[in-house]
């Protein structure tokens, strides 16, 4: 029980510490609204589920031990974050609050496209994140009892991490969406968008090092 509480504490800290997922969530929620934020969270959860399946199949250890596979994932993930950062930096200004509300009330192909893009961005960001692999092969094994069913324990630990991440990021979505009325300023949006782009590029460079 004590070890489980310790794991939950560590997992919570990993989730709360701002990273590429946080910046991606903030960008999509401010740009396209609360629903896009929720799709971003869904993409993150799907990415974590993907790595859980990989870990159960035993492939996460194989990937971690293979310099070629690990480096490929590492550099693809870095390149994707840099791409998202550059795209954000040079993108047009965010929608105004009125435009976002209009999209929320009037479903369109454009809004659906933004939701799908938000989902795919978060999914790819997590699937191509080598640090996620390290969580499964360095942190989780410390809380697994080899005398019991390893796969069941792995699923439980991964589910805890995913649920904590979903709860935290959904909370952020609503906080960001609520604060959006005070952030509906073109100058702020321009500075934020370019700053977000630079930060994502920074995370990409850091991932690739």
N, C-alpha and C positions, 0 to 999 in steps of 0.2 A: 504493500500500500504506500509506504514511504517513497519507494523508488518510482511508483506511478505518479505521485504528487510532484516529485522532483522533475520527472520527464515533462509533465504538464507545464510546470514553471519555465523550463528551458524552451519548450515549444512555443509558449506564449511570448517569451522574449524575442524569439526568432521571428515570429509573426509581426509583432508590434514595431520592431526596429525598421525604420523607413528604408525602402530599397526600390528597385526598378518596378516591382508590382505596385507599390504605393504611388509612384509618380504616374504610372500608366493609368491607374484608377482615377486619380485626381484629374488628369488630362481628359480622359473620356467622359467623366461625369460633368465636368465644367463645360466641355465642348458640345456634348450631345444629350445631356440630361441624365436623370436618375436611372432610367431603364437601361441606358448604355452602360452605366456603372454596374448595374446588376449583371448584365451580360459579361462584363469584364471579370466580375467575381466568379461567374459560372465557368469562364475560360480558365481561371486560375485553379479552381477545384477540379476541373477535368484534367488539367496538366498534372496535378498531384496524384489523381487517380491513375493516370497513365504510368507514373513512376512506381506506384504501389504494385501494379500488375507486373511491371518489369522486375521489381524486387522479389515478388513471390516466385517468379519464374527463375530467379537466380541470376538474371542478366545484369543487374546493377553492379555486382561484384566483378563480373566479366568486363563490363564497360570501364569500371574504375581501374582495373589491372591492365587494360589494353591502352597503351599510349596513343595508338592511332585513333581508336574509337573515342576515347575521352577527349583528345585534342580536337577531333572533328566536331564533337558536340560543343566543346568550349568555344571554338572559333566561330562556328555557325551562330551560337547564341550571342557572342560579342558583336558579330556583324549585324545581326538582326536588331539588337538594341541601338547600335549606332545608326542603322537605317531609320528606325522609329524616331530617334532624336533629331536627325537631319530633317526628316519629314515634318516633324512638329515645329522645328525652328523656322522653316521656310513656308509653312502652311499659311493660308489666309487667316484673318482674325476669327476668333471664336464667334459662335452665334450669340445674338443678344438674348436676354432673358425672355423677351416676347417671342422670338423665333423658336426658342426651345419649347416654350409653353404651347405654341401653335403646333409644333411637331408632335407633342405629347397628346394633343387633342385630336389631331388629324393624322392617322397612320398613313404612311406613304412608302413607296419603294426606296426613297432616299433615307428615311429614318431606319427602315429595315436593314439597309445596307450598312449604316453606321453601327447598328447593333451587332450585325454579323462580324464587321471589322473589329469591333471592341472584343468580341468573344475570341476571334482568331488571334488577335494580337496577344491577349493574355495567355491563351493556350500555347502558342509557339514560344512565347517568352519563358514559360515554365518548362516546356518539353526540352528546349534548347539551353536550359540552365544547368551547367555542370555541378553547381553548388547543391542542387537538389539531390543529385546522385550521392554526394558526400554525406548528406544528412542521413540517407538510408543505410550507408555502409559504415559510418563512424559513430553517429549519435544513437540511432535506434538500437543497434546490436548491444549496446551497453545496458539496455533495459529489457533484454530478452533472456528468458530462462531456457537454456538448451534442453532441460529435462522435460519441458512441456512442448506443446505443438507450436513450432516456430512460426508457421504461416499465420495461424490465428492471432498470435501476439503481434506479428508484423502488421496485419490488417487493423488490429485495434489501435496500435500506435499511430499508424498512418491516418486512420479515421479521426483520431483526436487532433492531430496536426491540421487536417483538412477542415474539421469543424471549427477549430479555433480561428483559422484563417478566414473562413467564410463569415463567421460572426463578427470578427474585427473589421473586415473590409466592407461588409454590408452596413455596419455602423458608420464607417467613414463616408459611405455613399450618401447616407441620409444627412450627416453633418455637413458635408460639402454642398449637397443640394439645398439645405436650409440656409447656408451662408451665402448661396449664390446671389441672393437679392442685393447683398452688400458688395458683391464682387462684379456686378454688372457695369463695369467701367472699361471702356475700350483701351485706355492706356495701360491699366492693370493687366487686362487680358493679353495685350501684346507682349508686355514684359514677362508675364507668367509663362506664356506659350514658348517664348524663346529660352527662358530659363529652364523650363521643363525639357526642352530639346537638348540643351547643353548638359543637363544632369543625366539624361538617358544616354547621351554619347559618352559621358564620363563613366557611367556604370558599364557600358559596353567595353570601353578601353580597359577598365579594371578587371572585367571578366576575362578578357583576352590575355592579360598579363600572367 
